[in-house]
């Protein structure tokens, strides 16, 4: 009887350990974190040559802080709240009237310092080949650093999950963001990218500006 009870206890403990692990594995978004593997080909997004290869056109628009009604459940205590305008991360957002900039102008300093936000939007098209490399089936990784912070929307979504690595959200003060844009790309695939640049540290009301330090696409062979 003692052996049976011990076996049952071990079995129960095993179930208690396995079930949460399985639940975590099922909820962890495998597509959030880019593979840390060498790239077969790399394209700088800050050159007109790469923009031509990717059929990419960059558009920009500064965002502003606006006063809005508070959430309904908080309105008795906090009658007003604050938001940004515009919300331009969605893939259906119409940026056709935004100014167009060259890829080289991504490094241009924007803003008058202090609290400042700006949007950068483009859509890239995956080419069939890059310097003889066949892109079909490769993983496509966006690697960029925005001074000082950034959030990156991909195809209208901000990839994130609480408690797990979420490279589309702020990574740190001038820390590179690496986002997996496509796990197995196909030639002709279109990927919408919206980068929300943020001046920081915010609580310091910094006397600097927002600009791209670097931005590149990595193609990792299957």
N, C-alpha and C positions, 0 to 999 in steps of 0.2 A: 504493500500500500504506500509505503514511504517513497519507493522508486516511482510509482505512478504519479504521486503528488509532485515530486521533483521534476518529472518530465513535463507534466502539465504546466508547472510554473515557468519552465524554460520556454515552452511553446508559446505561452501567453506573453512573456517578455519579448520573444522574437517578433510576434505580431505587433506589439506596441512600438517596436523600433522600426519595423518595415513599413507599416501603413503611413506614418508621417513622411518617411523618406519618399515613398511612392507619390504621395500627394504633392510634395515639394517638386518632385521631378516632373509631374504633370502640369504644374502651374508655371514652372520656370520658362520664360520665353526664350527658346533656343536662338531666335533670330536677333536678339538684342546685341550680343557681344560679338565683335569682329574677330576672326581667327588671327592669331599672332604668328603668321607664316610669311615667308619672303614673297614679295610680289614678282610675278613674271613680267609684268609691264606696269609702269607708273606714268600717269599724266598729271601735269600741274594744271590745276583749274585757274591759275592766275596768269595764263598766257593765251593770247588770241589763237595761236596754233591749236592748242587743245580744245578751245571753244569751237573751232571749226570742225575738228574731228568728232566732237560730241554734239554738234548742232545746238550749242548752248548759248543763250542770251541772258545776261544778268540784268535784273531790274532792282531798284532800291526805293525805299520809302521810310522816312523817319516815323517813329511812333511817339505818341504823347500820352501822358497820364490824364484821365478824365474822371470826374466825379459822377457816380452812379448810385441808384438806390441800393440799400443793403439787402442781403438775403432776407426773405420773408420771415424766417424764424428768428432773425436777429434784429428786426427793424425797431422793436421797442427800446432796445438798448443802444443800437447803432443805426441811426436813421440814414446815414450815408456811407458809401464805400468808394473804393477807387478801382479803376480798370485801365487797360491800355487800349488805344485805338490807333491803327486798325488791328484786328485779329486776322493775320494774313497767313496762317499756317495751313489752312485748308486747301486741298487740291482744286476745289472749285472757286477759289477766290479770284476775282478779276483784277489783275494787276496791269491791264493793257494801257492804262494812262500813267503808269509810273515811269520815271526817268530810266533810260537805258544807259548802262555803263559798260565799258570794256572790261575784260578779265583783268587787265593790268590795274584798273582803277579800284579793284577790291582792296588794294593796299593803301588807298587814299584815306586820310583821317577824316572822320565824320563827327559832327556835333560840336557844341560849344563847351564841352566838359560838364562836370557835375552829373546830375541824374539824366541819363540819355539812353535811348533805345533806338535801334534801326533794324529794318528788315532787308534781307537780301534774298531774292527768289530767282530760280532758274529751273529749266527742265532739260535733262540730258538724254541723249539717245545713244544706246550702246552700239558701237560700230562692229562690223563683222571681224575685222582684223585691226591690230595695232602693231606696226612694224613687223608684220609677218606672224604675229601671235593670234591664233584663233580664239576669240573671246567666248564662244559657246561653252556653257557649262562651268565657267569660272565664277568664283566669288568676287563681288565688287565691293570695295571698302572705301568709304569717304573718311579721309584723315584731314582735319583742319584745326587751326588755332585762331581764335578771334580774341583780340585785345579789348576787353578783359575776360568776358564770359560769353557763352552762347548757348542757345537751345536750337536743336535741329529737328525740323519736321520732314518726314519722308512720305511722299505720296499721301499727303493730307493727315498724317498721324504723327504724334509726338511719342516715339517709342520709349516706354517707361513701365516699371512695375515697382511698387513700394517694397523696400527691403532687398532688392536685387540690383545688380549692376544695370544702370540705365544710361548708356552713353549719349542718348539724345538730349539729356538734361545737363545742367551746369556741372562740369567736371572739376572745376577749381580755377584759381586765379592764373590766367594765361596757360592753362593746361590743355593739351591737345584732346580733341574728341575723335573717337574712331567708331564709325557707325557702319554696320553691315547693310548695304543698300540692296544687295541681291545675293542669295545663297548660290543659285545656279542660273546665271544670266543667259539670255538668248539675244542674238543680234537683232537690233531694232527695238529692244525693250526701252520704254520711256520711264524715267524716274524723276518725279518732281521733288525739288529740294527747296526748303525755306529755312533760312538761318536768321534767328533773332539775336542780334548783337546787343550786348549789355555793357554799359560802362560800370566800372567798379574799382574798389569795394564800395558798395552803395552807401553804407553808413558814413563813409568818409566824404561824400559828395566830391568825388575825385576831380582833379584838374587835369584830366587827360581826355582822350577821344576813343572812338570805336573804329577798328580796322582789322583786316585779315592779316595775320602774320604769315600764314601759309595755308594752302589748301591743295589737296591732291586726291586723285583716284588711284586705287591699287587694284590690279587684276591678279587674283591668285588662282593658279592653275588647278583644275580638278584633280 
